[in-house]
């Protein structure tokens, strides 16, 4: 069996034999895009529907199709960025924002009052792990989560990311101790409170970090523009972007 063999189930989930998620993410985006397009005339462009109602409909239809079974995914940063980019593009259309408006992604999420895909993936993953922990020991999901191989070992070199590794990183992002999360997950009310608090904190920190990076990037651009404005030809008013362009071709014979 080759690693590129594709399996599909009745729910439309695409899985590769090597457990990579690239095919499934492309499939989820295609289905969510089709769901978003079918509601264009009936919901998104209708003037009688408020923005609040449109966002609720977006969460109930498009987001459910995009993140179907995402609580069991083992995602990488590049895959989360692809999903979040589709999420932002859909919100831009709902808010009637174009690239000419020069509005950052953080402000788009604030206007729509929706979290990023990174936050939703971590929240669903942690919530599902707590649900599996509360299951009886004979249930198959719990046996798969806690099972260990008796024989064999992992190959030398960089290994593929496991669900347990992804879950551990998500717990750290939500400020939940990985060593004691199972005991806290026994109480469903307390567990959901921790997830809710951790999701708000993680989304706030992620937005602040994105704003700092944007401000730093804008500062570097403004600094480079200020430096470039000082590079001008001594014989004419033309400005140059580098020292090599200080001598104009028109006056090259004179100099």
PAZAVO-607338 format. One record per residue (C-alpha): residue in three letters; x, y, z. Coordinates in steps of 0.25 Angstrom, whole numbers, padded with zeros to 4 digits, always signed. Layout:
ALAXYZ...
! end
This chain:
UNK+0000+0000+0000UNK+0006+0013-0004UNK+0006+0025+0005UNK-0002+0033-0005UNK-0014+0024-0005UNK-0026+0032-0003UNK-0038+0027+0006UNK-0052+0033+0007UNK-0063+0030+0016UNK-0078+0033+0015UNK-0076+0047+0022UNK-0067+0051+0011UNK-0054+0051+0019UNK-0042+0049+0011UNK-0030+0042+0018UNK-0016+0037+0013UNK-0010+0024+0017UNK+0002+0033+0023UNK-0008+0040+0031UNK-0005+0054+0025UNK-0016+0064+0025UNK-0013+0072+0012UNK-0024+0065+0004UNK-0034+0066+0015UNK-0031+0081+0017UNK-0033+0083+0002UNK-0046+0075+0003UNK-0051+0083+0015UNK-0048+0096+0008UNK-0055+0092-0005UNK-0067+0088+0002UNK-0068+0100+0011UNK-0066+0109-0001UNK-0077+0102-0008UNK-0086+0104+0004UNK-0082+0119+0005UNK-0085+0121-0010UNK-0099+0114-0009UNK-0103+0125+0001UNK-0098+0137-0007UNK-0111+0141-0013UNK-0120+0136-0002UNK-0113+0141+0010UNK-0100+0149+0009UNK-0105+0159-0001UNK-0119+0161+0004UNK-0121+0174+0010UNK-0132+0170+0019UNK-0123+0161+0028UNK-0114+0167+0039UNK-0099+0165+0040UNK-0101+0158+0053UNK-0111+0148+0046UNK-0101+0145+0035UNK-0090+0142+0044UNK-0098+0132+0052UNK-0102+0126+0039UNK-0088+0126+0035UNK-0084+0119+0047UNK-0095+0108+0046UNK-0092+0105+0031UNK-0079+0109+0026UNK-0070+0107+0039UNK-0077+0093+0042UNK-0073+0089+0028UNK-0059+0094+0029UNK-0056+0089+0042UNK-0063+0075+0041UNK-0056+0065+0050UNK-0045+0075+0053UNK-0044+0071+0068UNK-0036+0059+0063UNK-0027+0066+0054UNK-0012+0067+0056UNK-0009+0080+0049UNK+0004+0088+0046UNK+0006+0103+0046UNK+0005+0104+0030UNK-0008+0096+0030UNK-0014+0105+0041UNK-0010+0117+0033UNK-0017+0112+0020UNK-0030+0109+0028UNK-0029+0123+0035UNK-0027+0130+0021UNK-0040+0124+0016UNK-0047+0128+0029UNK-0042+0142+0027UNK-0046+0143+0013UNK-0060+0139+0016UNK-0062+0149+0027UNK-0057+0160+0017UNK-0068+0157+0008UNK-0078+0157+0019UNK-0073+0171+0024UNK-0071+0176+0010UNK-0056+0179+0012UNK-0047+0178+0000UNK-0031+0178-0001UNK-0032+0193-0004UNK-0037+0196+0010UNK-0024+0192+0016UNK-0030+0186+0028UNK-0022+0175+0036UNK-0027+0162+0040UNK-0028+0165+0054UNK-0038+0176+0052UNK-0046+0167+0043UNK-0047+0157+0054UNK-0051+0168+0064UNK-0062+0173+0056UNK-0068+0160+0053UNK-0066+0155+0068UNK-0061+0142+0064UNK-0048+0135+0068UNK-0037+0131+0058UNK-0036+0117+0053UNK-0024+0114+0061UNK-0032+0117+0074UNK-0044+0108+0069UNK-0035+0096+0066UNK-0029+0096+0080UNK-0042+0098+0087UNK-0049+0087+0079UNK-0037+0078+0081UNK-0036+0080+0096UNK-0051+0079+0098UNK-0051+0066+0091UNK-0039+0060+0099UNK-0047+0063+0112UNK-0059+0056+0106UNK-0051+0044+0103UNK-0045+0044+0117UNK-0059+0043+0123UNK-0062+0031+0115UNK-0063+0017+0121UNK-0050+0009+0118UNK-0057-0001+0108UNK-0060+0010+0098UNK-0051+0010+0086UNK-0047+0025+0085UNK-0042+0024+0099UNK-0034+0011+0096UNK-0028+0018+0084UNK-0024+0030+0091UNK-0017+0023+0102UNK-0011+0011+0095UNK+0003+0008+0093UNK+0011-0001+0084UNK+0017-0013+0091UNK+0028-0015+0081UNK+0036-0007+0071UNK+0041+0007+0072UNK+0041+0020+0064UNK+0051+0022+0052UNK+0063+0031+0053UNK+0061+0046+0049UNK+0050+0056+0050UNK+0037+0049+0053UNK+0023+0052+0048UNK+0015+0060+0058UNK+0005+0051+0067UNK-0008+0055+0073UNK-0002+0054+0087UNK+0008+0064+0083UNK-0002+0074+0077UNK-0011+0072+0089UNK+0001+0075+0099UNK+0004+0088+0091UNK-0011+0092+0091UNK-0011+0090+0106UNK+0001+0099+0108UNK-0005+0110+0099UNK-0018+0110+0108UNK-0009+0110+0121UNK-0014+0097+0125UNK-0004+0088+0132UNK-0001+0076+0123UNK+0002+0067+0135UNK-0011+0069+0142UNK-0021+0072+0131UNK-0028+0058+0132UNK-0032+0060+0146UNK-0038+0074+0143UNK-0045+0068+0131UNK-0053+0059+0140UNK-0062+0071+0144UNK-0069+0075+0131UNK-0073+0089+0137UNK-0059+0092+0142UNK-0053+0087+0129UNK-0062+0095+0120UNK-0059+0108+0128UNK-0044+0105+0127UNK-0045+0104+0112UNK-0053+0116+0111UNK-0043+0125+0119UNK-0031+0119+0111UNK-0038+0121+0098UNK-0040+0136+0101UNK-0026+0138+0106UNK-0019+0131+0095UNK-0027+0139+0084UNK-0024+0152+0091UNK-0009+0148+0092UNK-0009+0144+0077UNK-0016+0157+0073UNK-0006+0165+0081UNK+0006+0158+0075UNK+0001+0160+0061UNK-0001+0175+0064UNK+0013+0176+0069UNK+0019+0169+0057UNK+0011+0178+0048UNK+0015+0190+0055UNK+0030+0186+0054UNK+0028+0183+0039UNK+0022+0196+0037UNK+0033+0203+0045UNK+0044+0196+0036UNK+0037+0201+0023UNK+0035+0215+0028UNK+0050+0215+0032UNK+0055+0210+0019UNK+0046+0220+0012UNK+0052+0231+0020UNK+0066+0226+0017UNK+0063+0225+0002UNK+0057+0239+0002UNK+0071+0245+0005UNK+0077+0238-0007UNK+0076+0248-0018UNK+0084+0252-0030UNK+0093+0265-0028UNK+0091+0269-0042UNK+0076+0268-0043UNK+0064+0265-0034UNK+0062+0250-0036UNK+0063+0241-0024UNK+0069+0227-0024UNK+0066+0215-0016UNK+0081+0211-0014UNK+0095+0218-0015UNK+0097+0211-0029UNK+0086+0220-0034UNK+0091+0233-0029UNK+0098+0236-0042UNK+0087+0239-0053UNK+0090+0233-0067UNK+0087+0247-0072UNK+0098+0253-0065UNK+0108+0241-0065UNK+0116+0247-0076UNK+0118+0260-0068UNK+0122+0253-0056
! end
